[in-house]
């Protein structure tokens, strides 16, 4: 009913909304699918009056007014059910009669998403499109100088090392004195970053793991996937596929007792253990899996009762200094698998990253450092954390690498960069740029969701409703009615497609550098950018 | 031809090697001068034997002795035959366009690279990247490369045409005659080979059987080749067809990439096998995780429609203190059951005509959903006025329980009316001569025709047998009632006018007195009337004063007057002036003196600031608070046997008093049956559920009850219009002749997709789309 009632400060018109539904009465067949599929239920059947005034200018007859009614699709305008632009309506419309469009005017909804004093929370990534990584060019193209390689013809061994790589002298000394040298894994340089079972739906998670297993066992690509903080299904822990898994431990410690119980029954060691101290999407903030998402399945994997909220505090509770925080955790996690499994911390990119790194250089157990930049994604975070907190990854990873160079320890502590890699689809180029800036490998999550499962989220604030569990693609939902939209086999196949195509593209970038068996880690003379300040900051060439 | 006939060209001059340019110029000059047999004693010069086009079609023979350099025969012409008498360096026959080149030894890397025509015969092994990028031009015969031994690594990369033959005789790599990673990027041509290999790019090339034509070609050309390299004796060895194999390029259509295991197969044979039945979490859940479409039916719907008929109250009914289901009456009207619509009201009130039709400010109409859309509310007074003819339903026989009702006004008659309908016996006592309380005694006849009121009072008398009029009662008599009756209901109203304590207050006439007397024309208001208190009762005074001849009527109030509705309109129509804020200082012969000193001249001053109940005669067991009787939600006083309703409890409208009577009667019936029933008050319907777009907003008044009924949206109660059946895109909704009302609309879950169109279309707001809480199938 068109309200003629009073307005409130948060009464919005369609014009005020960031997403507006363009509906074509001519094309619409009133099939109901758009309304049935709309995740936020903004779409509803509208009843519309149509009045026609029949005039007779000759005044021989009185003019009349006739009214008729028609039905159509309308969008609700209250902030709680405003369109999120996911476009599922367009997807299911048999007649292409409906489409969400971005408003041409400044968003007014943004001022009203804090009803009840609750600031906006959402999933996704920084709502700021683009980024520096896409501007980095690969300017060193060897044709006659370095042994120029052909990406299509030559054989490549694109591998990186995860683990502490000590100098031969130190290694020998270690072996002699301790009977132990740090374990090192040879893995694929593109890692699927930590996304928990719980944040992701069961179908999505299984699809990812299946795809990873396929890459390893059918295509001989040693791809690894991090569990995120949410434990690991018992069957996976007891399977040979565990070797493709990086187990994450974070401040909530969810699922770790189940992992501990599984250790005696493990067929293989996991690839590594990642200690999460920070996350690029929400630096300095923790997480909370709401009680209504903690169903039987998630509860079993995390080792908790059903229907309780699961907080992951911003910090680990039992650590009081950087020395403790790093050394104590690394030691503990090494002990779990008899010092056979590399353990490394993951932090959000920060102006304090170097402090962590310097600490790690003094700890021979530290297997690597993963740094997650401001463009990282998440299933749920405060909008303010996502949009404004954190450090760009490029300069942060560069600082870390150059610091290692200063210490003569470059590549001894591998650096893994994350956060916004492939943000605009340029996965291989972004990865190569970060590798040449000094990363030994990269972690990516959001790209995987987009490419492997059709995630609709964007930096222009499309969809981004992972936090409420209504993912229309079934990627981040725990509702079987939604996650059954996703077939794990399809996800797995797309993971394979993504990695195989990434591999080709990465080769296309590194082949002209003459690299086929070792990644061009820190090979920054190959990089250029059209911004003198960025060039100076990153210590790469300024090219125009 | 003997060696002596050759024109000799040395690669040295004066014992010093000449540069490649000089040797090339020398050879070209010799050919230009007619030399057709050349012997070049080479010292590593580049490109010997190519480009000898100056001989035209005449064959040119070039024999190379010494150390041949790179690219002999490069850019060679079809007239040229080159014979290298020892091993050759790299790129023999590079970009050869027709020359025949024989190498009597091994050849280096890049043999025949980019060769398009001609032949290269090698009497030994070749290095890496032989036969790469070779072409085949349809205008010419394809190029050929013959190797006696084995090929080096990366053989045939990007090979786009031509024929290579690898004989595998005295191979340098006898376990792999094709070398490491051959035929990557191969798009054309074929390769005969003899001997083992260690794989090739199956994405680009395929092994095919040797056809008879192939074999004929091979045998025939093998002889030529062996003759050229002087190894005719190998003919027998190489004539074993079974020892030969053939590889050809895949066509673009055949290039399907490396055959990969399907993900379905991987899942079944690798994934689930390792993890167990049901995969990664098969041990933790039995929920069906098989894929479902985006649009689903049945239990897979996220939302399901619910037909919530009569689950919510219509705003009109909700607003009516008496609780009359107004929309239900309009439904009956629409169904042509005008009598039933009229009769229905008697279940709720004994005064449907008097109150709904005339005296009530009609809160139902004020609450009507149509107001939300600036549309005229449905006019209930038409239905009210028609209720004069309402017939009483059959009354139940008496239960024997007796309830005393003290006060025969609207509240008392309402409670008695309800009690009788419940089968108990009410006995009404009133001090007045006529029942009806203030309706009869005070309210001007201009507002309620006497015949209407009398008719309804007669109807009440037929229902409530015992109405004792002119029966004043004191406390003792009331106390005595407690023994004779199960319950007592006090409903004596408010009959003590409030007065303001100003000098001359004795000069004021109370509104109650004025109106009571005006009913019988027993008072003359004079020309000028000042009424202190501009509420609705004050307005009635003004209207009556006007009727009785007053000319200047002023209503004053200390604040903005609270009067509204018909009373206010009629007072204004009578020319009454409203003034505020005005504070009375005193009342004199002149009139009302305000605190400002202003005098409002008056022949009569009426005080109309409300009436208070008389509570002096109540038993002590009944608690009185601030002048009013204290009751609980059931209108029960502190004495559980005594109830109190109407203006004794709180000042209100007639409909409030009637509603209180209903509630008290229900409470008493509950107690007689055992205990209070828990309240089952329904919520009022959300306006947003009702869709008024079906109604013409330009309808400004209603001719008759039928017009009213047709324009009522029937908020919360199904109109039975069938619009949901029509709008449902899945034809999932149907009308069923079942349910309490003889019909209901039901959803076929197996057809419904949960779009909510039914809820969106329903004019009455019956359908709701709710979350599907059914467990997963």
Boltz contact constraints between the chains, C-beta under 6 A:
constraints:
  - contact:
      token1: [A, 1]
      token2: [B, 691]
      max_distance: 6.0
  - contact:
      token1: [A, 1]
      token2: [B, 692]
      max_distance: 6.0
  - contact:
      token1: [A, 4]
      token2: [B, 372]
      max_distance: 6.0
  - contact:
      token1: [A, 4]
      token2: [B, 373]
      max_distance: 6.0
  - contact:
      token1: [A, 4]
      token2: [B, 374]
      max_distance: 6.0
  - contact:
      token1: [A, 30]
      token2: [B, 729]
      max_distance: 6.0
  - contact:
      token1: [A, 31]
      token2: [B, 729]
      max_distance: 6.0
  - contact:
      token1: [A, 32]
      token2: [B, 729]
      max_distance: 6.0
  - contact:
      token1: [A, 32]
      token2: [B, 753]
      max_distance: 6.0
  - contact:
      token1: [A, 32]
      token2: [B, 755]
      max_distance: 6.0
  - contact:
      token1: [A, 32]
      token2: [B, 757]
      max_distance: 6.0
  - contact:
      token1: [A, 33]
      token2: [B, 295]
      max_distance: 6.0
  - contact:
      token1: [A, 35]
      token2: [B, 755]
      max_distance: 6.0
  - contact:
      token1: [A, 35]
      token2: [B, 756]
      max_distance: 6.0
  - contact:
      token1: [A, 36]
      token2: [B, 295]
      max_distance: 6.0
  - contact:
      token1: [A, 36]
      token2: [B, 753]
      max_distance: 6.0
  - contact:
      token1: [A, 36]
      token2: [B, 754]
      max_distance: 6.0
  - contact:
      token1: [A, 36]
      token2: [B, 755]
      max_distance: 6.0
  - contact:
      token1: [A, 37]
      token2: [B, 294]
      max_distance: 6.0
  - contact:
      token1: [A, 44]
      token2: [B, 760]
      max_distance: 6.0
  - contact:
      token1: [A, 45]
      token2: [B, 757]
      max_distance: 6.0
  - contact:
      token1: [A, 45]
      token2: [B, 760]
      max_distance: 6.0
  - contact:
      token1: [A, 45]
      token2: [B, 761]
      max_distance: 6.0
  - contact:
      token1: [A, 47]
      token2: [B, 691]
      max_distance: 6.0
  - contact:
      token1: [A, 47]
      token2: [B, 693]
      max_distance: 6.0
  - contact:
      token1: [A, 49]
      token2: [B, 693]
      max_distance: 6.0
  - contact:
      token1: [A, 67]
      token2: [B, 696]
      max_distance: 6.0
  - contact:
      token1: [A, 69]
      token2: [B, 693]
      max_distance: 6.0
  - contact:
      token1: [A, 69]
      token2: [B, 694]
      max_distance: 6.0
  - contact:
      token1: [A, 92]
      token2: [B, 294]
      max_distance: 6.0
  - contact:
      token1: [A, 153]
      token2: [B, 184]
      max_distance: 6.0
  - contact:
      token1: [A, 153]
      token2: [B, 185]
      max_distance: 6.0
  - contact:
      token1: [A, 202]
      token2: [B, 281]
      max_distance: 6.0
  - contact:
      token1: [A, 206]
      token2: [B, 279]
      max_distance: 6.0
  - contact:
      token1: [A, 206]
      token2: [B, 280]
      max_distance: 6.0
  - contact:
      token1: [A, 210]
      token2: [B, 271]
      max_distance: 6.0
  - contact:
      token1: [A, 214]
      token2: [B, 266]
      max_distance: 6.0
  - contact:
      token1: [A, 218]
      token2: [B, 261]
      max_distance: 6.0
  - contact:
      token1: [A, 233]
      token2: [B, 280]
      max_distance: 6.0
  - contact:
      token1: [A, 233]
      token2: [B, 281]
      max_distance: 6.0
  - contact:
      token1: [A, 235]
      token2: [B, 275]
      max_distance: 6.0
  - contact:
      token1: [A, 235]
      token2: [B, 276]
      max_distance: 6.0
  - contact:
      token1: [A, 235]
      token2: [B, 280]
      max_distance: 6.0
  - contact:
      token1: [A, 235]
      token2: [B, 283]
      max_distance: 6.0
  - contact:
      token1: [A, 236]
      token2: [B, 280]
      max_distance: 6.0
  - contact:
      token1: [A, 239]
      token2: [B, 274]
      max_distance: 6.0
  - contact:
      token1: [A, 239]
      token2: [B, 275]
      max_distance: 6.0
  - contact:
      token1: [A, 297]
      token2: [B, 284]
      max_distance: 6.0
  - contact:
      token1: [A, 297]
      token2: [B, 285]
      max_distance: 6.0
  - contact:
      token1: [A, 300]
      token2: [B, 284]
      max_distance: 6.0
  - contact:
      token1: [A, 480]
      token2: [B, 287]
      max_distance: 6.0
  - contact:
      token1: [A, 480]
      token2: [B, 776]
      max_distance: 6.0
  - contact:
      token1: [A, 481]
      token2: [B, 300]
      max_distance: 6.0
  - contact:
      token1: [A, 481]
      token2: [B, 302]
      max_distance: 6.0
  - contact:
      token1: [A, 484]
      token2: [B, 291]
      max_distance: 6.0
  - contact:
      token1: [A, 484]
      token2: [B, 292]
      max_distance: 6.0
  - contact:
      token1: [A, 485]
      token2: [B, 294]
      max_distance: 6.0
  - contact:
      token1: [A, 487]
      token2: [B, 291]
      max_distance: 6.0
  - contact:
      token1: [A, 489]
      token2: [B, 263]
      max_distance: 6.0
  - contact:
      token1: [A, 489]
      token2: [B, 267]
      max_distance: 6.0
  - contact:
      token1: [A, 492]
      token2: [B, 263]
      max_distance: 6.0
  - contact:
      token1: [A, 493]
      token2: [B, 263]
      max_distance: 6.0
